[in-house]
Amino acid sequence: MRLDKYLKVSRLIKRRSVANDACDSERISVNGREAKASYQVKEGDVIEIAFGQRTLKVQVTQVADNVSKADAPAMYKEIM
């Protein structure tokens, strides 16, 4: 699954277009490298998202095309 779609489906970012813009502005990295929106997300990947002063770091635990809002947090595990 593409990175921008994963961020939307997992509800880490609200809209796919916003996720795409975040990738273009180099605010998202996967496994320590800047990632494009077309990056293919795999289980075990570590995604870092820069939200202004705050950085969110998560590990991908599941990749699924359609997930309910209640099940979305099960797609990742937050890392400190």
Rosetta silent file (secondary structure, phi, psi, omega in degrees, C-alpha in Angstrom):
SEQUENCE: MRLDKYLKVSRLIKRRSVANDACDSERISVNGREAKASYQVKEGDVIEIAFGQRTLKVQVTQVADNVSKADAPAMYKEIM
SCORE:     score description
SCORE:     0.000 S_00000001
   1 L     0.000  140.815  178.448    0.000    0.000    0.000 S_00000001
   2 E   -63.600  149.415 -178.519    1.219    3.499   -0.807 S_00000001
   3 H   -60.184  -45.780 -178.104    2.457    5.614    2.097 S_00000001
   4 H   -63.152  -37.817  178.390   -0.070    8.424    1.562 S_00000001
   5 H   -69.623  -39.688  178.233   -2.957    5.940    1.502 S_00000001
   6 H   -60.450  -44.223 -179.648   -1.658    4.152    4.617 S_00000001
   7 H   -61.810  -35.416  178.036   -1.494    7.431    6.538 S_00000001
   8 H   -73.510  -48.107 -177.515   -5.114    8.158    5.594 S_00000001
   9 H   -63.536  -38.438  179.711   -6.490    4.657    6.267 S_00000001
  10 L   -80.075   -5.533  178.683   -4.708    4.449    9.640 S_00000001
  11 L    62.991   28.127  170.780   -6.010    7.947   10.416 S_00000001
  12 L   -73.879  -33.552  173.936   -2.569    9.287   11.297 S_00000001
  13 L  -129.833  138.840 -169.191   -3.358   12.084    8.813 S_00000001
  14 L   -66.538  -41.378 -176.292   -6.936   13.077    8.045 S_00000001
  15 L  -125.583  149.211 -179.529   -6.837   13.384    4.240 S_00000001
  16 H   -66.348  -35.996  179.249   -4.780   11.668    1.550 S_00000001
  17 H   -65.525  -35.922  177.041   -4.007   14.981   -0.155 S_00000001
  18 H   -68.077  -40.074  177.014   -2.597   16.328    3.134 S_00000001
  19 H   -62.902  -40.624  178.392   -0.508   13.157    3.511 S_00000001
  20 H   -63.201  -43.652  178.190    0.755   13.609   -0.048 S_00000001
  21 H   -63.677  -38.880  179.227    1.721   17.241    0.682 S_00000001
  22 H   -63.859  -39.033  177.156    3.514   16.173    3.882 S_00000001
  23 H   -65.889  -42.729 -179.683    5.571   13.663    1.894 S_00000001
  24 H   -64.134  -32.748 -178.785    6.408   16.280   -0.743 S_00000001
  25 L   -91.960   14.633  173.739    7.580   18.747    1.921 S_00000001
  26 L    59.466   38.524  176.665    9.869   16.082    3.465 S_00000001
  27 L   -99.285    0.004 -179.259    8.046   15.928    6.819 S_00000001
  28 E  -125.855  130.788  176.382    7.678   12.137    6.687 S_00000001
  29 E  -128.586  148.463  178.741   10.470    9.593    6.879 S_00000001
  30 E  -123.186  124.754 -179.347   10.360    5.797    6.806 S_00000001
  31 L    54.460   38.241  176.212   13.134    3.772    8.446 S_00000001
  32 L    84.160    1.927 -179.444   15.253    6.918    8.815 S_00000001
  33 E  -120.879  145.012  174.801   14.990    8.046    5.176 S_00000001
  34 E   -59.586  136.869 -175.083   12.836   10.734    3.592 S_00000001
  35 L  -121.052  143.784  174.091    9.935    8.989    1.868 S_00000001
  36 L   -87.267  163.808 -179.478    7.819    9.813   -1.157 S_00000001
  37 L   -62.762  -24.366 -177.157    4.060    9.291   -1.196 S_00000001
  38 L   -85.379   -1.252  179.389    4.517    6.322   -3.531 S_00000001
  39 L   -57.616  134.682  179.719    6.655    4.368   -1.022 S_00000001
  40 E   -86.980  111.110 -177.817    5.211    0.861   -0.484 S_00000001
  41 L   -74.194  137.239  177.343    4.540    0.433    3.253 S_00000001
  42 L  -127.069  157.450  175.993    5.334   -2.963    4.790 S_00000001
  43 L   -61.370  137.150 -179.186    4.750   -4.396    8.263 S_00000001
  44 L    97.910  -14.542  177.404    7.643   -3.497   10.549 S_00000001
  45 L   -64.344  146.649  175.805    8.404   -0.142    8.899 S_00000001
  46 E  -108.944  119.241 -177.357    9.042    2.774   11.270 S_00000001
  47 E  -108.709  130.665  175.632    7.328    5.995   10.165 S_00000001
  48 E  -115.264  128.172 -179.363    8.245    9.412   11.593 S_00000001
  49 E  -120.762  125.555  178.994    5.878   12.338   11.023 S_00000001
  50 E   -93.683  113.114  175.467    6.891   15.924   11.876 S_00000001
  51 E  -107.758   85.542 -179.041    3.924   17.980   13.114 S_00000001
  52 L    62.037 -116.103  179.868    5.514   21.396   13.698 S_00000001
  53 L   -83.106  -17.280 -175.805    7.471   21.055   16.972 S_00000001
  54 E   -99.911  141.606  176.051    6.172   17.539   17.687 S_00000001
  55 E  -121.288  128.316  178.449    7.384   14.355   16.007 S_00000001
  56 E  -103.455  129.286 -179.007    5.264   11.204   15.985 S_00000001
  57 E  -122.447  120.686 -178.567    7.093    7.886   15.573 S_00000001
  58 E  -131.303  154.708  174.039    5.087    4.730   14.874 S_00000001
  59 E  -111.199  132.808 -178.853    5.798    1.159   13.796 S_00000001
  60 E   -73.090  124.489  178.132    3.520   -0.437   11.219 S_00000001
  61 L  -108.795  -20.563 -176.931    1.837   -3.546   12.644 S_00000001
  62 L  -154.238  143.415  175.541   -0.804   -4.141    9.976 S_00000001
  63 L  -122.823  116.748 -179.042   -1.502   -3.069    6.389 S_00000001
  64 L  -141.769  145.751 -177.513   -5.163   -3.196    5.322 S_00000001
  65 L   -71.994  -43.513 -178.328   -7.141   -1.406    2.592 S_00000001
  66 L  -128.229  125.401 -178.903  -10.311   -0.704    4.562 S_00000001
  67 L  -138.159  140.627  177.261  -10.460   -0.327    8.326 S_00000001
  68 L   -72.064  161.958 -178.078  -13.177    1.056   10.588 S_00000001
  69 L   -59.587  -37.719 -179.250  -12.433    4.099   12.695 S_00000001
  70 L   -68.799  -31.324 -177.644  -12.382    1.991   15.872 S_00000001
  71 L   -91.167   -7.710 -176.785   -9.864   -0.491   14.411 S_00000001
  72 H   -58.996  -40.939  179.599   -7.514    2.098   12.860 S_00000001
  73 H   -63.591  -16.656  178.510   -5.208    2.414   15.915 S_00000001
  74 H   -75.404   -9.434 -178.944   -4.458   -1.335   15.637 S_00000001
  75 H   -78.818  -12.893 -178.304   -2.604   -0.646   12.359 S_00000001
  76 E  -148.664  162.923  176.648    0.367    0.906   14.188 S_00000001
  77 E  -126.899  125.615 -178.700    2.193    0.999   17.496 S_00000001
  78 E   -73.601  135.979 -179.689    3.480    4.302   18.837 S_00000001
  79 E  -114.542  140.883  179.432    7.189    4.343   19.677 S_00000001
  80 L   -86.580    0.000    0.000    8.801    6.770   22.079 S_00000001
